[in-house]
Amino acid sequence: MRVRTTLGTTLVGATALLVSAALAAPAACASEGGGHAATRKAIEAAVAAGVPGATATAKDGHGTWSATAGVGDLRTGQPRSTADRYRVGSITKTFVATVLLQLEAEGRISLDDTVEKWLPGVVDGHGHDGGRITVRQLLNHTSGIFNYTEDKDFGRDYFTEAGFDRHRYDTVAPRDLVAIAMKHAPYFAPGTAWHYSNTNYVVAGMVIEKVTGHPYATEIERRVIRPLHLPGTSVPGTKATMPRPSSHAYSKFTDPNGPTYDVTNLNPSFASSAGEMISDSADLDRFYGALLGGKLLPGRQLEEMKTTVEATGIPDTRYGLGLMDMKLTCGVHVWGHGGGIHGSASAAVTTADGRHALALNFNGDWSGDADAVLDGEFC
């Protein structure tokens, strides 16, 4: 995608959180009518440019189409699979926002509730005040809360090869992640600007647990994964290994020209409800298609989710509630999100009516042009 925000403080070699989306009616495009040659060419180009492998699946009125390029295992040369499961990073945020909006529809929470109401004393320190921050501001990144992944110590521990090697299997509690953010001043007063912050969604996951009495993972499983029959989708918690089928995931950390490291196994609790989920391309197509097609939220809540603010610094992009609106180079709009975590960069988008969806994954976090893949499919 044209913009990558990162789990770390550096764009190259850190965990890439791809951001994407947009709005508008589906247009006639090269991929419609059953042809996806431009999409295939774009994923092959990503591999030629250095990504170990890529997998993509599109779903539209003509059916389902899938393709792969490159390898899933650099040692054996095993190719990637269209059925690969992979870590989806910040795509998790759309699932979290969906659950909170369902809870709002049930009258159990309001988007205008303060964080302090549900989590007293959690967002407090160095100018942070949970009594001035609403749930809506968490979900659209206008809270001003510091992004814990921009903390220098956290970056050293998780986004360098040596730090990752020491900490890849550590368990980190959500409150500990929020506490990292509270050591810093907020970016701005709540509601006055926009800044992407993973801390927002860690707090959002904690709110879900407080409202329901269940971990956010349980609510996603009950409300989204099971009803939509998403067999490749899971919230792993502290489980470090990947379910099968899956490919290996690779990182170069801070040096895009340096050695390649296998980072497949890790404890994703450091990403928490901001980015720990696993899925596959077919499931992501089904999820975003169902979401934009009105099958997961009542009309009022879906409109709330699609009410956007300017994503400052990201051209042609606006951010809703866990959902992004992105205008492609040809003027077509798509809705969705992107995400990355060590060794995995993904994107999943759909047209505004949910009828034409695409999900893709690169199993390397230092290269790959997801924008070109989206253009190939929708333009």
C-alpha positions as CSV (number, residue, x, y, z in Angstrom):
1,M,0.0,0.0,0.0
2,R,1.1,3.5,-0.5
3,V,1.6,4.1,3.2
4,R,3.1,1.9,5.9
5,T,2.8,2.8,9.5
6,T,5.0,0.7,11.7
7,L,4.9,-1.2,15.0
8,G,8.3,0.2,15.5
9,T,9.9,3.6,15.1
10,T,11.5,2.8,11.7
11,L,9.7,2.1,8.4
12,V,12.3,-0.4,6.9
13,G,12.8,-3.7,8.5
14,A,10.4,-3.2,11.4
15,T,7.0,-4.8,11.6
16,A,5.1,-3.1,8.9
17,L,1.5,-2.1,9.6
18,L,0.1,-1.5,6.1
19,V,-2.8,0.9,6.0
20,S,-5.5,0.8,3.4
21,A,-9.1,1.4,2.3
22,A,-11.7,3.6,0.7
23,L,-15.2,4.3,-0.3
24,A,-17.3,4.4,-3.5
25,A,-19.3,2.3,-5.8
26,P,-17.4,-0.5,-7.6
27,A,-16.2,0.6,-11.0
28,A,-15.7,-1.5,-14.1
29,C,-12.1,-2.5,-13.9
30,A,-9.6,-4.8,-15.6
31,S,-10.0,-7.6,-13.0
32,E,-13.8,-7.8,-13.5
33,G,-15.1,-10.3,-16.0
34,G,-12.9,-13.0,-14.6
35,G,-9.5,-11.7,-15.5
36,H,-6.9,-11.0,-12.8
37,A,-3.8,-10.8,-14.9
38,A,-2.7,-7.4,-13.5
39,T,-3.1,-8.7,-10.0
40,R,-1.0,-11.7,-10.7
41,K,1.6,-9.5,-12.4
42,A,1.8,-7.3,-9.3
43,I,2.4,-10.1,-6.8
44,E,5.0,-11.6,-9.1
45,A,6.7,-8.1,-9.3
46,A,6.8,-8.0,-5.5
47,V,8.7,-11.3,-5.4
48,A,11.0,-10.1,-8.1
49,A,11.8,-7.0,-6.0
50,G,12.8,-9.1,-3.0
51,V,9.8,-10.5,-1.1
52,P,10.3,-14.2,-0.4
53,G,6.7,-15.0,-1.4
54,A,3.2,-13.7,-1.8
55,T,-0.4,-15.1,-1.7
56,A,-3.6,-13.3,-2.8
57,T,-7.3,-14.2,-3.1
58,A,-10.0,-12.1,-4.7
59,K,-13.7,-12.7,-4.5
60,D,-16.3,-11.0,-6.7
61,G,-19.4,-11.7,-8.7
62,H,-17.6,-14.1,-11.0
63,G,-16.3,-16.3,-8.1
64,T,-13.1,-16.7,-6.2
65,W,-9.6,-16.4,-7.7
66,S,-6.3,-17.1,-6.0
67,A,-2.6,-16.9,-6.9
68,T,0.8,-17.2,-5.3
69,A,4.3,-16.3,-6.2
70,G,7.7,-17.1,-4.7
71,V,8.4,-19.4,-1.8
72,G,7.1,-20.0,1.7
73,D,10.4,-21.6,2.9
74,L,13.7,-20.1,1.9
75,R,15.6,-23.3,3.0
76,T,13.6,-25.9,1.1
77,G,12.1,-23.7,-1.7
78,Q,8.6,-24.9,-0.9
79,P,6.2,-22.5,-2.7
80,R,3.6,-20.4,-1.0
81,S,0.0,-21.7,-0.8
82,T,-3.3,-20.0,-1.5
83,A,-4.5,-21.6,1.8
84,D,-1.6,-20.1,3.9
85,R,-2.5,-18.7,7.3
86,Y,-0.5,-15.7,8.3
87,R,-0.3,-13.1,11.0
88,V,-2.4,-10.2,10.0
89,G,-1.1,-7.4,12.3
90,S,-3.4,-4.3,12.4
91,I,-6.2,-6.0,10.4
92,T,-7.0,-7.1,14.0
93,K,-8.2,-3.6,14.6
94,T,-11.2,-4.0,12.3
95,F,-12.3,-7.1,14.2
96,V,-12.0,-5.2,17.6
97,A,-13.9,-2.2,16.3
98,T,-16.7,-4.5,15.0
99,V,-17.2,-6.0,18.4
100,L,-17.4,-2.6,20.1
101,L,-19.9,-1.4,17.6
102,Q,-22.0,-4.5,18.1
103,L,-21.9,-3.8,21.8
104,E,-23.1,-0.2,21.1
105,A,-25.9,-1.6,19.0
106,E,-26.9,-3.7,22.0
107,G,-27.0,-0.6,24.2
108,R,-24.2,-1.9,26.4
109,I,-21.8,0.9,25.6
110,S,-21.7,4.3,23.9
111,L,-19.0,5.5,21.6
112,D,-19.2,8.7,23.6
113,D,-18.4,6.9,26.9
114,T,-15.1,7.9,28.3
115,V,-12.3,5.5,28.8
116,E,-12.2,6.4,32.5
117,K,-15.8,5.2,32.9
118,W,-14.8,1.6,31.9
119,L,-11.1,1.6,32.9
120,P,-10.6,3.9,35.8
121,G,-7.0,5.0,36.3
122,V,-5.6,3.0,33.3
123,V,-5.1,5.9,30.9
124,D,-3.4,8.4,33.3
125,G,0.0,10.0,33.5
126,H,2.2,12.6,31.8
127,G,-0.8,14.5,30.6
128,H,-3.0,11.5,29.6
129,D,-6.5,11.7,31.0
130,G,-8.9,8.9,30.3
131,G,-11.7,11.1,31.5
132,R,-11.3,13.3,28.4
133,I,-10.9,10.4,25.9
134,T,-13.9,8.7,24.3
135,V,-14.2,5.2,22.9
136,R,-14.8,6.8,19.5
137,Q,-11.5,8.6,19.8
138,L,-9.7,5.3,20.5
139,L,-11.2,3.7,17.4
140,N,-10.4,6.6,15.0
141,H,-7.0,7.4,16.4
142,T,-7.9,10.9,17.6
143,S,-7.3,10.2,21.3
144,G,-3.7,11.6,21.3
145,I,-2.6,8.6,23.4
146,F,1.1,7.8,22.8
147,N,1.8,4.8,20.6
148,Y,3.7,2.3,22.8
149,T,5.5,0.8,19.8
150,E,7.2,4.2,19.3
151,D,8.9,3.9,22.8
152,K,12.6,3.6,22.2
153,D,13.1,0.8,24.8
154,F,10.3,-1.2,23.3
155,G,11.8,-0.7,19.8
156,R,15.1,-2.0,21.0
157,D,13.5,-5.0,22.6
158,Y,11.3,-6.0,19.7
159,F,12.5,-4.4,16.5
160,T,16.2,-5.2,16.5
161,E,17.6,-8.7,15.9
162,A,19.3,-9.0,19.3
163,G,16.3,-7.7,21.2
164,F,13.8,-9.8,19.3
165,D,15.9,-12.9,19.9
166,R,15.8,-12.2,23.7
167,H,12.1,-11.3,23.9
168,R,10.3,-13.2,21.1
169,Y,8.7,-15.6,23.5
170,D,7.9,-13.2,26.4
171,T,4.3,-12.7,27.5
172,V,3.3,-9.1,27.9
173,A,0.0,-8.0,29.5
174,P,-2.1,-5.3,27.9
175,R,-1.8,-3.1,31.0
176,D,1.9,-3.3,30.7
177,L,1.7,-2.1,27.1
178,V,-0.5,0.8,28.1
179,A,1.9,1.6,31.0
180,I,4.7,2.0,28.4
181,A,2.6,4.7,26.6
182,M,1.8,6.5,29.9
183,K,5.5,7.2,30.4
184,H,5.2,9.7,27.5
185,A,3.2,12.8,26.9
186,P,0.2,12.5,24.6
187,Y,0.6,13.8,21.1
188,F,-2.2,16.3,21.4
189,A,-5.4,17.1,23.3
190,P,-8.2,14.5,22.6
191,G,-10.1,15.1,19.4
192,T,-7.9,17.9,18.1
193,A,-5.7,15.9,15.6
194,W,-5.0,12.4,14.3
195,H,-2.1,10.0,15.0
196,Y,-2.0,6.3,14.5
197,S,-1.5,4.6,17.9
198,N,-1.5,0.9,18.7
199,T,-2.2,1.8,22.3
200,N,-5.7,2.9,21.3
201,Y,-6.6,-0.6,20.3
202,V,-4.9,-2.3,23.3
203,V,-7.2,0.0,25.4
204,A,-10.2,-0.9,23.2
205,G,-9.6,-4.6,23.8
206,M,-9.5,-3.9,27.6
207,V,-12.8,-2.1,27.3
208,I,-14.4,-5.1,25.6
209,E,-13.3,-7.3,28.4
210,K,-14.7,-4.8,31.0
211,V,-18.1,-4.5,29.3
212,T,-18.6,-8.2,28.6
213,G,-16.6,-9.9,31.3
214,H,-14.8,-11.9,28.6
215,P,-11.4,-11.4,26.9
216,Y,-11.7,-9.6,23.6
217,A,-10.6,-12.8,21.9
218,T,-13.6,-14.7,23.2
219,E,-15.9,-12.0,21.9
220,I,-14.3,-12.0,18.4
221,E,-14.6,-15.8,18.3
222,R,-18.3,-15.7,19.4
223,R,-19.4,-12.7,17.4
224,V,-17.4,-12.8,14.2
225,I,-15.3,-16.0,13.6
226,R,-18.0,-18.6,14.4
227,P,-21.0,-16.8,12.7
228,L,-19.0,-16.2,9.5
229,H,-17.4,-19.7,9.5
230,L,-13.8,-18.4,9.3
231,P,-11.8,-21.6,9.8
232,G,-8.4,-20.0,9.2
233,T,-8.9,-17.2,11.6
234,S,-7.8,-17.2,15.2
235,V,-6.7,-15.0,18.1
236,P,-3.6,-16.8,19.3
237,G,-3.0,-15.0,22.6
238,T,0.4,-16.3,23.8
239,K,0.7,-19.2,21.4
240,A,4.0,-18.8,19.5
241,T,3.6,-21.3,16.7
242,M,1.6,-21.0,13.5
243,P,-1.3,-23.2,12.5
244,R,-1.0,-25.2,9.3
245,P,-1.0,-24.6,6.5
246,S,1.4,-21.7,6.7
247,S,4.6,-20.4,5.4
248,H,7.7,-19.2,7.2
249,A,7.9,-15.4,7.9
250,Y,11.1,-13.4,7.4
251,S,12.6,-10.1,8.6
252,K,15.7,-8.1,8.0
253,F,15.0,-5.9,11.0
254,T,16.7,-2.5,10.7
255,D,18.9,-3.3,7.7
256,P,17.0,-4.0,4.4
257,N,20.3,-5.1,2.9
258,G,21.4,-7.3,5.8
259,P,20.8,-10.9,6.7
260,T,17.4,-12.5,6.5
261,Y,16.0,-13.9,9.8
262,D,13.3,-16.5,10.3
263,V,10.8,-14.9,12.6
264,T,7.9,-17.3,12.2
265,N,7.5,-18.3,15.8
266,L,6.8,-15.5,18.3
267,N,4.6,-14.8,21.2
268,P,2.2,-12.1,19.8
269,S,1.0,-10.8,23.1
270,F,3.3,-7.7,22.5
271,A,0.8,-6.8,19.8
272,S,-2.3,-7.7,21.8
273,S,-5.7,-6.4,20.5
274,A,-3.8,-4.0,18.3
275,G,-2.4,-6.7,16.0
276,E,-2.1,-10.3,17.2
277,M,-4.6,-12.2,15.0
278,I,-4.0,-14.9,12.4
279,S,-6.1,-15.4,9.3
280,D,-6.0,-16.4,5.6
281,S,-6.9,-14.6,2.4
282,A,-10.3,-16.3,1.9
283,D,-11.4,-15.6,5.4
284,L,-10.4,-12.0,5.2
285,D,-12.3,-11.6,1.9
286,R,-15.4,-13.1,3.7
287,F,-15.0,-10.9,6.7
288,Y,-14.7,-7.6,4.9
289,G,-17.3,-8.5,2.4
290,A,-19.8,-9.4,5.2
291,L,-18.9,-6.3,7.2
292,L,-19.4,-3.8,4.3
293,G,-22.3,-5.8,3.1
294,G,-24.1,-5.1,6.4
295,K,-24.1,-8.6,7.8
296,L,-22.2,-7.9,11.0
297,L,-23.5,-4.4,12.0
298,P,-26.9,-2.6,11.9
299,G,-27.0,0.2,9.4
300,R,-26.4,3.0,12.0
301,Q,-23.3,1.3,13.4
302,L,-21.9,0.6,10.0
303,E,-22.3,4.3,9.1
304,E,-20.5,5.2,12.4
305,M,-17.7,2.9,11.3
306,K,-17.5,4.5,7.9
307,T,-17.5,8.1,9.3
308,T,-14.0,9.1,8.7
309,V,-11.4,11.7,9.7
310,E,-8.4,12.8,7.8
311,A,-5.5,10.4,8.2
312,T,-2.9,13.1,8.5
313,G,0.2,12.4,6.4
314,I,-1.4,9.6,4.4
315,P,-2.4,10.8,0.9
316,D,-5.9,10.0,-0.4
317,T,-6.8,8.2,2.9
318,R,-9.3,8.7,5.7
319,Y,-9.7,6.7,8.8
320,G,-13.1,5.6,10.3
321,L,-13.5,3.3,13.3
322,G,-11.0,0.5,12.6
323,L,-11.6,0.9,8.9
324,M,-9.8,2.9,6.3
325,D,-11.1,4.7,3.2
326,M,-8.5,4.8,0.4
327,K,-8.7,6.2,-3.1
328,L,-6.6,4.2,-5.5
329,T,-4.6,5.7,-8.4
330,C,-7.5,5.2,-10.8
331,G,-10.0,7.0,-8.5
332,V,-11.7,3.8,-7.3
333,H,-12.3,3.7,-3.5
334,V,-12.0,0.6,-1.4
335,W,-12.6,0.0,2.3
336,G,-10.3,-2.2,4.5
337,H,-7.2,-2.2,6.5
338,G,-3.6,-3.4,6.3
339,G,-1.4,-4.9,8.9
340,G,2.1,-6.2,9.6
341,I,4.0,-8.0,12.3
342,H,7.4,-9.5,12.2
343,G,7.9,-11.2,8.8
344,S,4.4,-10.6,7.6
345,A,2.8,-7.7,5.7
346,S,-0.9,-8.0,4.7
347,A,-3.8,-6.0,3.2
348,A,-7.5,-6.7,2.9
349,V,-10.0,-4.5,1.2
350,T,-13.4,-4.5,-0.4
351,T,-15.6,-2.2,-2.5
352,A,-18.2,-0.2,-0.5
353,D,-20.9,-2.8,-1.1
354,G,-18.8,-5.7,0.0
355,R,-19.1,-7.5,-3.4
356,H,-15.5,-7.3,-4.6
357,A,-12.8,-8.1,-2.1
358,L,-9.1,-8.8,-2.1
359,A,-6.7,-10.0,0.6
360,L,-2.9,-10.5,0.2
361,N,0.1,-11.3,2.2
362,F,3.9,-11.0,1.8
363,N,6.0,-13.2,4.0
364,G,8.7,-10.6,4.3
365,D,8.5,-7.2,6.1
366,W,11.1,-5.2,4.2
367,S,9.8,-5.0,0.7
368,G,6.7,-5.4,-1.5
369,D,4.3,-3.0,-3.2
370,A,0.8,-3.8,-2.0
371,D,-0.5,-0.6,-3.7
372,A,0.4,-2.2,-7.1
373,V,-1.6,-5.3,-6.2
374,L,-4.7,-3.3,-5.2
375,D,-4.4,-1.2,-8.4
376,G,-4.0,-4.4,-10.4
377,E,-7.2,-5.8,-9.0
378,F,-9.5,-2.8,-8.8
379,C,-8.3,-0.4,-11.5
